[in-house]
Amino acid sequence: MTVLPNIVDSDSGASHRVFVVCDQDATAPIWGYIIREKGLVAILETSVQRAMERSMEEIPDLIVLDVNAPHTQRMELCRKFRALSSSPILLFLPANNETEILDAYQNGVDECVVKPISPAVFLAKIMAWARRSWAVPMSPVRAGKLKLDPARRSALEPDGGEIKLTNLEFRLFHLLMSRPGYVFKNEEIMQAVWGVDGDAAVLKNVVYRLRKKMEMDSGKQPYLIQTWPGGYSFQEV
């Protein structure tokens, strides 16, 4: 097996988290073992339904989808994960079908892998994408009374309180806080956060979740995220 270095986030010292969705009982444990052997955290799910439920709680650095399902179901799965996370998505396909591959890329997949694939090549791809997921690190940003800490993916309050954010929530809030008062257009936000043209309804849902965490629950930071025609802005308080 190819020997590759372990990858650890230099800011937090934490290993990369790889979310693997594999519904094949014989293959899933192998993928999990290979990932853990390199010092990464493997979040393994064999049920697509449970994977979707956990995706709202987990904050993976990489998503691997290896499921035996019809093309339409695989694409729906890709869309759902892309709506929840900006992390790279690797999709395993049973055949080299150009139409299906193009469809996958249009639905937010970062790389299509045609099976069969050897454990050595699987590991090489995992490590390459794990490095890339941290290739453009975000710097801490402070605006008003709030500070965003990329190492902890959290919003830090003046009183020491810490609000954990998901991958998408953090990226969106980081973008808005980087230019207080500036109105980011929906298209601008989706390109910066998702890296692809997205769905305004999905963006609206992420904004709703952010407001619930940052404004409604705490009651300390009202009106942080302002809604404008076709866009959003961050308001310092």
C-alpha positions in Angstrom: 0.0 0.0 0.0 1.2 3.5 -0.8 2.6 5.2 2.2 1.3 8.7 2.6 1.7 11.2 5.5 -1.0 11.7 8.0 -2.8 15.0 7.7 -3.7 17.1 10.7 -5.2 20.6 10.8 -2.3 22.7 11.9 -4.5 25.2 13.6 -6.4 22.9 15.9 -4.3 19.7 15.9 -7.4 17.7 14.9 -7.4 15.1 12.2 -9.5 15.5 9.2 -13.0 14.1 9.3 -14.2 11.9 6.4 -17.9 11.1 6.1 -18.3 7.9 4.2 -21.7 6.7 3.1 -21.4 3.1 1.8 -24.3 0.7 1.8 -22.2 -2.4 0.9 -21.6 -4.4 4.0 -18.4 -5.9 2.7 -16.9 -2.7 1.5 -17.9 -0.2 4.2 -15.6 -1.6 6.9 -12.6 -1.6 4.5 -13.0 2.0 3.6 -13.4 2.9 7.3 -10.3 0.9 8.3 -8.1 2.4 5.5 -9.1 6.0 6.5 -8.5 5.4 10.2 -5.1 3.7 9.6 -3.9 7.1 8.2 -4.9 8.9 11.4 -8.1 10.5 9.9 -11.5 10.3 11.6 -13.9 8.0 9.6 -17.6 8.8 10.1 -19.1 5.6 8.5 -22.8 5.2 7.6 -24.3 2.2 5.8 -27.8 3.7 5.7 -28.5 6.6 3.4 -31.4 7.7 5.6 -29.2 7.7 8.8 -26.5 9.5 6.8 -28.8 12.3 5.9 -29.9 12.6 9.5 -26.3 12.7 10.8 -25.2 15.2 8.1 -27.0 18.0 10.0 -24.8 17.2 13.1 -21.5 16.3 11.7 -18.9 18.7 10.2 -16.9 16.6 7.8 -13.9 17.9 5.8 -14.6 15.4 3.0 -17.7 13.4 1.9 -17.4 10.0 0.1 -20.6 8.6 -1.4 -20.4 4.9 -2.5 -24.0 3.6 -2.7 -25.7 1.1 -4.9 -28.8 3.1 -6.1 -30.4 4.2 -9.3 -28.9 7.3 -10.9 -31.7 9.6 -9.9 -31.3 8.6 -6.2 -27.6 9.1 -6.3 -28.0 12.6 -7.8 -30.6 13.5 -5.2 -28.2 12.4 -2.5 -25.5 14.6 -4.0 -27.8 17.6 -4.1 -28.8 17.1 -0.4 -25.2 16.8 0.8 -24.1 19.8 -1.3 -27.0 21.8 0.2 -25.7 21.0 3.7 -22.0 21.3 3.2 -19.3 23.0 1.1 -16.8 20.1 1.8 -15.5 18.2 -1.3 -17.7 15.3 -2.4 -16.3 12.2 -4.0 -18.9 10.0 -5.8 -18.3 6.4 -6.7 -19.9 5.2 -9.9 -20.4 1.6 -11.1 -19.6 2.4 -14.8 -17.9 5.0 -16.9 -21.1 6.7 -18.2 -20.3 10.2 -19.5 -23.9 11.4 -19.2 -24.1 10.3 -15.5 -20.7 11.8 -14.8 -21.6 15.2 -16.2 -24.9 15.1 -14.3 -23.0 14.4 -11.1 -20.7 17.4 -11.6 -23.7 19.6 -12.2 -25.1 18.5 -8.9 -22.1 19.6 -6.9 -19.8 16.6 -7.0 -16.1 17.4 -6.9 -14.8 14.1 -8.3 -16.3 11.0 -9.9 -14.5 7.8 -9.2 -15.4 4.8 -11.5 -15.2 1.4 -9.8 -13.5 -0.9 -9.3 -10.8 1.0 -7.4 -7.9 -0.5 -5.4 -7.4 0.4 -1.7 -4.1 2.2 -2.6 -5.8 4.5 -5.2 -8.8 5.0 -2.8 -6.4 6.1 -0.1 -4.4 8.4 -2.4 -7.6 10.2 -3.5 -8.8 10.5 0.1 -5.5 12.1 1.2 -5.3 14.4 -1.8 -8.8 15.7 -1.2 -8.2 16.0 2.6 -5.2 18.2 1.9 -7.3 20.3 -0.6 -10.1 20.8 1.9 -7.7 22.9 4.1 -5.8 24.4 1.2 -7.4 27.8 1.6 -7.5 28.3 5.4 -9.8 31.0 6.7 -8.4 33.6 9.1 -10.2 34.7 12.3 -12.5 37.6 11.7 -13.9 40.1 14.2 -16.7 42.5 13.7 -18.5 44.4 16.5 -18.7 42.2 19.6 -18.3 38.9 17.7 -15.2 36.9 16.7 -15.2 33.9 14.4 -12.6 31.2 15.1 -11.9 28.9 12.1 -10.0 26.4 14.2 -13.0 25.7 16.3 -15.6 26.6 13.7 -17.3 28.7 16.3 -18.6 32.2 17.0 -17.1 33.6 20.2 -19.1 36.1 22.3 -17.6 38.8 24.6 -18.7 36.9 27.7 -16.8 33.8 26.7 -19.8 32.0 25.2 -19.1 29.8 22.2 -21.7 29.0 19.5 -20.8 26.0 17.3 -21.6 26.4 13.6 -21.8 23.9 10.8 -19.5 24.1 7.8 -22.0 26.1 5.7 -23.1 28.3 8.5 -19.5 29.2 9.3 -18.5 29.9 5.7 -21.6 32.1 5.2 -21.2 34.0 8.4 -17.4 34.5 7.7 -18.2 36.0 4.3 -20.8 38.4 5.7 -18.7 39.4 8.6 -15.7 40.1 6.4 -17.4 43.2 5.0 -19.9 44.6 7.6 -22.7 46.6 6.0 -22.0 45.4 2.5 -24.9 43.7 0.7 -23.8 40.4 -0.8 -26.0 39.3 -3.7 -27.4 35.8 -3.5 -25.4 34.7 -6.5 -22.2 36.1 -5.0 -22.8 34.3 -1.7 -23.5 30.9 -3.4 -20.4 31.1 -5.5 -18.2 32.0 -2.5 -19.8 29.5 0.0 -20.7 26.6 -2.3 -18.4 27.2 -5.2 -21.2 26.6 -7.6 -24.5 28.2 -8.7 -26.8 27.2 -5.9 -30.5 27.4 -4.9 -31.7 30.6 -3.2 -34.1 28.5 -1.1 -31.1 26.5 0.3 -29.3 29.8 1.1 -32.4 31.1 2.8 -32.5 27.9 5.0 -28.8 28.4 6.1 -29.5 32.0 6.9 -32.5 30.9 9.0 -30.4 28.4 10.9 -27.7 31.1 11.5 -30.3 33.5 12.9 -31.8 30.9 15.1 -28.4 30.2 16.7 -27.0 33.8 16.8 -30.1 35.9 17.4 -33.3 34.1 18.5 -31.8 31.7 21.0 -29.3 33.9 22.7 -31.2 37.1 22.6 -27.9 39.0 22.8 -27.2 39.8 19.1 -30.4 40.9 17.4 -30.6 41.8 13.7 -27.0 40.6 12.9 -28.0 39.4 9.5 -30.0 41.9 7.4 -32.1 40.8 4.4 -32.1 42.9 1.3 -33.7 42.4 -2.1 -31.7 39.6 -3.6 -29.0 39.5 -0.9 -27.9 39.7 2.7 -25.5 41.8 4.9 -24.0 41.7 8.4 -24.8 44.5 10.8 -22.4 45.3 13.6 -23.9 45.7 17.0 
